[in-house]
């Protein structure tokens, strides 16, 4: 996926509130940073494989600063 951060130690998936046909991918890095990307699921259904993330997902953006 575009901008996937290094050092990911946790991943969370949730349905986005808007639009409902989106998936939020949130990752936690070993440095304590949370980053998030939104992926469109429909319409049309995304194809399987690596191109899915590049075509249907926004770039990961930091949503919290590193702790410390």
C-alpha positions, 0 to 999 in steps of 0.5 A: 500500500502507498506509504506503508510505514516501516516498523509496523507492529500492529494492524487494525481494520475497520469499516469507514463511517463515510463512505460506507464502502471504505475500509480504514487500515490503521497501523502502529509502529515500534516508534509509537506512531499511528498511521492510517489509510482509507481503501475504497471497496466498491464499486467496482470490487477491487481486483486481488493482488498487489495492485489493489492497494496502489489503485484503491487506497489513499497514502498512509498519513500519520494520525498521532505524533511519536510518543516521547 
